[in-house]
């Protein structure tokens, strides 16, 4: 039987070009706010802010 966890998958979207580049997971109880990370965007060819866009299954 699978464990019930508090972690959810979410997509990270580039703030500049609006492409979804990364998939990550977060604990929805410990971090209820939206995730903002500085990641490399291959379309922009530089490090930009990537924001939480949507919950994935």
N, C-alpha and C positions, 0 to 999 in steps of 0.2 A: 504494500500500500504506500502511496506517495505521501511525503510530508506536506503538511499545510504550512506555507511560509508567508511572511509579510513582505516578501520582495516582489516587485513588479518590473517587467521589462518595459523600457521606453526608448523612443528614438530621439537622437540629438540632431537638431537642424542648425545649419550655418546661419548666423544673423545677417551676413552680407549677401550671399547669393541664394539663400533659402532652399538649399539642397539638404536632404537627410543623408548624413555620412556615417553615423555611428549608432550602435545599439548598445545599451548598458542596462544595468539593473540597480534599483535603489530600494531601501527599506522604507516603506510608506509610514511606519510608525515613528522611526527615529528622525526622518527627514521629510516632513510633510510639504516643505516649500519646493518650488521648481528648481531643477538642477541647471546651473550655468557653468560650463567648463571652457577653458581655452584649449582648443584642439587644432590640428592641422587640417585644412580644407584643400583637397586635391584640385578642385575647380578654381579656387582663388589663388592657389599656390602660396599660401601663407597661413600663419596661425591666426584664427579668429575666434570669437565667442560662439559657442554652440549651446543652444537652449533646448530644454525639454519640450518636445512637440506633442507626442501622442503616446498613449499606452499601447503596447503590442501584446499579442497573445502568447 
